[in-house]
Amino acid sequence: MHKEPSALVTHDEIRLGISFEDKLFHSFYGLKECWWQLQDVIERHYPELKQQFSAELQFLFPETSLNKHTKPLEALAAGSSERRLSKESEQIFRLVWGISKLIQLVSYHRPLQIRFYNVAEADRVSLQFISYLSSQKGNIDLQVHVGEVPTSWDEECKLLRDELLQMWKKNLHETEENEERKKPVNKNRSLSSDEKTALSWFQNRESMHAYDMEEIIQRFVMGGNYEAALTLIQRGIHTVCDKERLATLWMKKGLVYAFCGNYSKAIVCYKHLFSLSTSPQKRTATCMYLALLSSKRLDQEDEAQSWIEKGLQEAVMLEGKEADIEKGWLYNVRALSAFREKNYREALQYSQAALKRIMNHQAGDALHLKINVISNLSVLFEKMGLSEKALTTWQKFEQFITHGTTAAFSKTYYFRLGALQVASGQQKEGIAYITRAYEIAKRIDDVFHAAFIAQELAIYAYNDDDFAQTVHWLEHSASMALEFGDEAFASLQERRTKLVQQNESMIMKQELDLGSPITKIGRPFYPIHIPNPLIQQ
């Protein structure tokens, strides 16, 4: 990270100017540039903020040692999953929320004027950041110049970006759109290794064969920079001759469209990959992706089963661990399809078959699948009314806790453990574990989950007619909601608090329904998804 002062300080006001022109391959650029331009002011006057958001800053600047005691963001928050075609990333949420919060706190001391230029070229996380920043309180004068998507962009990338910008503009909160095309003078910033390589290859300075571009593309996708990934994919498709490398590029293209929500295009990409590749592993995995899209995203269960059967035929060519993993994923998707049709016994059968396949394998893809299957089995038993079985299945994760795991996993584990214990009649022990989950969430600044874990604790107290504890937890929930910037949810909790305080009697329950408690953390992360799923409709 650079230490030279970049922000223009005029009297008490700090002015930031950030242009995204030609920044296609610069992931998280808006967040990084805000830090670069504010770094000198923060380190001189508000060093505690650097410490408070050290995990987010370390993620943005991995080459810089900020604090040896800082927990990596990967230990505090979960990322996206390709195997489950799930783009939800708690890590991206933490980046957007954390850097926005840092800027908001600076603005309480010194008014900020921030001008963003050429945002039509910004990476997606920077667009989410600008949108979220526009919704927050603080002494911030924010103006945005959108500009145009460059004609030099690949046609598919331009189409993807045009669709995104239309939705994005609707989510800006009372932000003035600046038509001024002035380009601020940005300092030359250091690029990450991936950014340098992508830019070099894109500008024809080096061959794709000099690097493992597929891995770089993967990191762009998982970091939310879909247009940069798609640009590299399209270039590779038009320049690479090797069929298996081409097939891999089509697999990554399918992933981009799946994460963007264009499932029909994702299916076209995966089908083309299936026709290209002769690799049994790749063809089997492709059948799994096609089945997953057909079932989970398009509600086409017959089509999903057809792809699963085809995948199992392809898997005959596989051996050992590779066969176990690919068959395990296919059984897992087959279980999902049965679960969606409420055929729980069949779902149980396939989930158990998946677990049997990978039970003796550790780490990597096998561990990912094992965690997913055990969690699914616990949910299945719960749906079948077997609370004790659901609990003992979930307790298989105890070994992760005793042998050391991330705070993010511990939070998830203790929450469901407690909820299942309550459902099994162990009220006191269960509430203690849910409270522990809340304390972990609060300790790692996971204000999003802390807000609704506190709400769950309020529901349990309310159902037990413990109105003092109901008020206590509703107040905590409102406080946490304000922390992650959801004033509507905070206001809802405050109104509920007042109702409980004014009417501490059984009659009140006819007027206020807090709902039924949930047993599993599994919600998308605001502000990436709108509307906020925490708000009861």
C-alpha positions, 0 to 999 in steps of 0.5 A: 500500500502506498503512503503518499497523501492522495486526498485533497484536503481543503480546510476541513473537507477531504476531496476524493476523485476516482476514475474507473477509465481503463480499469476493467482488470482492476478488481475492488478498484473503488475500495482500494482507491478510497483507502489509498487517497484516505490512508495518510489522513487516517494514519495521522489522525484516526489510526484506530480505524486502520486497526478496526478494519484490518481484516478487510484491508489485509484482504484488499492488500495481501502483500502488505503486513498490517497487523500480525494478530489480524485474522484473515477475512477467509476465517471470518466469512465464507466465500462463493462456491463453484460446485454449488453454483452459489455466488453468495459471498460473505467475504464480498459483503464484508469488504463492501460493508467494512470499507463503506463503514470506514469511510462513514466513520471518517466523515463523522470527523471530516466532511468528505466529497467523493467523485466517481468517474466512468463507473460504467467501467468499474468492477462489480464489487466497486459498483456494489460499494458505491451503491451501498455507500450512497445509502449510508448516513454520514457527512458525505457528498457523493457524485457519480459520473456513469459514462459509457461502456467502451466500444472496445469491450467484447460484445458479450461483456458490453451486453452483460454490463448494460443490463447491470447498469440499468439495475444498478442505477435504480439502487443509488440512493439520492445520489447526484449523477454528474455529467462532467467528464473530467478525469481526475489524475490518479496516481500509478498504483501497484497491480496484483499479480493476476491483474498484471498478467491479465492486462499483459495477455489482453494487450498481446504482450504475452501468450496465454500459454505462459501462465495458468490463465484458467486459475486467474480467470477463476479468481476473477469470477470468485472475486465478483469481477465477471466482465474481466473474467468473461473478457479473458474467456472470450479471448481464450476461446478465439485463440486457444486450439487445445480442446481440453483448454477450450473446454475449461474456458467454456466451463468458466464461461458457464460459471460466469453466466450462472453467477450472473443469473442467466441460467439459460446461457449457462446451460448453453455453455455447459452443453458446448463444453460437454460436446468438446471435452473427452475427459471423463472427469470433466464430462461427469462434472459438467453433467452435475452442473447441468443437473444442478441448474436444471433443478435448483434454478429452473425447476426442471426436475426430469431434465435434472435426473436425465443429466444425473443418469448421463453423468453416472454413465460417464463416471464409469470411466473414473477410478478411485478418489476421482470416481468417489468425488464425482459420483458423490456430487451427482448423488448430492444433486439427485438428493436435492432434486428429490428434496425439492419434490418433498420426497424426503426418503428418496433424498435421504437415500441419495444423500447417504449414498453420497456420504458413503462415497466420500467418507474416507476422503479428506480436504479439498473438493471431498471436504467441501462435499462432505460438509454439504452432505452432512448438513443436508442430512441434518436438514432432511432428518429435521424435515422428517420430524426426527429432531434427535437424529437431526441433532446427532447428525449435526454434531458430527461437525464437533470434530471440526470445532475440537480440532480447530476451525474458523470463527465463521464455521463455529458461528454457524455450527453453534447456532444450528446446534442450539436451535436443534437442542431447543427443538429436542426439548433441551431449551436451556442448553440450546439458548446457551449455544445460540447466545455463543453464536451471537457472541462469535458474530459480534466478536468478528464484526459479523453484524449482519448475522448478529442482527438476526441471531439476536432476533431469534433469541428475542423470539425464544424469550417472547415465546417463554413470556420473558419480556425483559429478555425479549426487549434486551435482544430486540434492542441488540438486533436493532443496534446490529441492523443499524451497524450494517446500515439497514434502517428499515429493519432497525426501525421494525425492531424498535417498534416491536421493542416499544410494543413489548415494553408498553404491553407486557401481557398475554393480550399483547401476543394478539397484536405482535407476532415475532414469527417462528424461530429458524434452525439454520443460518442460510441467508443471502448477504445484504447489500449484495442482494436486494431486497434485504431478506431480513425484513419480514414482509 
